[in-house]
Amino acid sequence: LLVKRGAAKGRYDQDTIEAILDRALVAHVAFATENGVFCTPTLFARVGEMLYIHGSQASHTLRVLQAGAACCVTVTVMDGLVLARSVFEHSANYESVVAYGRFTTVEGTDERLEALRAFTDKLIPGRWAEVRPPSEQELIRTEIVRMPVTEASAKVRSGPPDDDETPDAELDVWAGVIPLSTSFGMPVAAPGLRPGISLSESVKRLVNGHGPGPRVEQ
Ligand SMILES: Cc1cc2nc3c(=O)[nH]c(=O)nc-3n(C[C@H](O)[C@H](O)[C@H](O)COP(=O)(O)OP(=O)(O)OC[C@H]3O[C@@H](n4cnc5c(N)ncnc54)[C@H](O)[C@@H]3O)c2cc1C
């Protein structure tokens, strides 16, 4: 499981791995069945060393995972484009995690609620406390599975291009990093939102707290 190409970018400590999992919004879950190889994009959340995904009872992916299929989960955060003087040295700044394991079904109501809270508050911190909790029926219709993140590696690239100290630095070509960030835009109210309902505090914090994007009134 050691990172071989670009080995210096490999990280194996749990803190780094968990921090990347918490930053990333989407995971790709890959698995093989007798019908072929699949790779499903999905939201996910982390609680401790457990990675949770959820979906409907009808989900093919969840059914295969619940049956104990070996799988590989990857997450990626892109932080920038790295422009060098040569095509060859161009790169990207990123943080990524690759984890191997098997998912099991989460049965207990407390853990299921905790996982759903983690999904919600990961994306919109504080939202769980503002909205109606899941009903018993909604809980029953939601499948939740968990995988311990114990066999995992991270890979991280940051900083400028690698050709500053090479003969290419003599070329008259701009080189450097173009940062790339994910930000939230101005919230758009649901067409059916009743008049007079102001933005939730969690939404204000989310929109105002991320990068140079728009700001909503406090
Ligand atoms: C950002 C993001 C977040 C998501 N979050 C969740 C989540 O939290 N929970 C959840 O259940 N689902 C989520 N989905 C949808 C998920 O990717 C699957 O479409 C869904 O879970 C159904 O899975 P399935 O195995 O039943 O697919 P099936 O409907 O059985 O898929 C049949 C075939 O359709 C194609 N297909 C399936 N999904 C996609 C897709 N997303 N894009 C393109 N082709 C596809 C593939 O060829 C697949 O083999 C998310 C998708 C995205 C892009």
The ligand as a Gaussian input file, in Angstrom:
#p B3LYP/6-31G(d) Opt

LIG

0 1
 C      -21.563000      14.209000      -6.121000
 C      -22.459000      13.002000      -6.018000
 C      -22.911000      12.617000      -4.766000
 C      -23.749000      11.503000      -4.644000
 N      -24.132000      11.127000      -3.396000
 C      -24.876000      10.006000      -3.246000
 C      -25.222000       9.530000      -1.946000
 O      -24.841000      10.097000      -0.909000
 N      -25.960000       8.408000      -1.857000
 C      -26.389000       7.744000      -2.980000
 O      -27.067000       6.718000      -2.858000
 N      -26.064000       8.147000      -4.215000
 C      -25.317000       9.274000      -4.380000
 N      -24.985000       9.704000      -5.638000
 C      -25.506000       8.962000      -6.793000
 C      -24.631000       7.739000      -7.039000
 O      -23.505000       8.108000      -7.841000
 C      -25.393000       6.629000      -7.788000
 O      -25.937000       7.137000      -8.998000
 C      -26.530000       6.077000      -6.940000
 O      -26.069000       5.768000      -5.643000
 C      -27.131000       4.832000      -7.570000
 O      -26.168000       3.813000      -7.456000
 P      -26.430000       2.392000      -8.043000
 O      -25.256000       1.544000      -7.715000
 O      -27.789000       1.898000      -7.661000
 O      -26.414000       2.724000      -9.585000
 P      -27.269000       2.084000     -10.737000
 O      -28.465000       2.934000     -10.958000
 O      -27.401000       0.608000     -10.531000
 O      -26.227000       2.347000     -11.905000
 C      -26.329000       1.685000     -13.149000
 C      -25.276000       2.294000     -14.037000
 O      -25.601000       3.672000     -14.250000
 C      -24.434000       4.433000     -14.327000
 N      -24.390000       5.392000     -13.202000
 C      -24.762000       5.188000     -11.908000
 N      -24.534000       6.291000     -11.159000
 C      -24.002000       7.200000     -11.998000
 C      -23.545000       8.523000     -11.814000
 N      -23.563000       9.124000     -10.599000
 N      -23.066000       9.165000     -12.886000
 C      -23.031000       8.576000     -14.107000
 N      -23.435000       7.316000     -14.334000
 C      -23.917000       6.643000     -13.292000
 C      -23.271000       3.461000     -14.241000
 O      -22.915000       2.998000     -15.532000
 C      -23.865000       2.328000     -13.449000
 O      -23.194000       1.116000     -13.648000
 C      -24.146000      10.787000      -5.803000
 C      -23.671000      11.177000      -7.051000
 C      -22.827000      12.253000      -7.163000
 C      -22.278000      12.607000      -8.525000

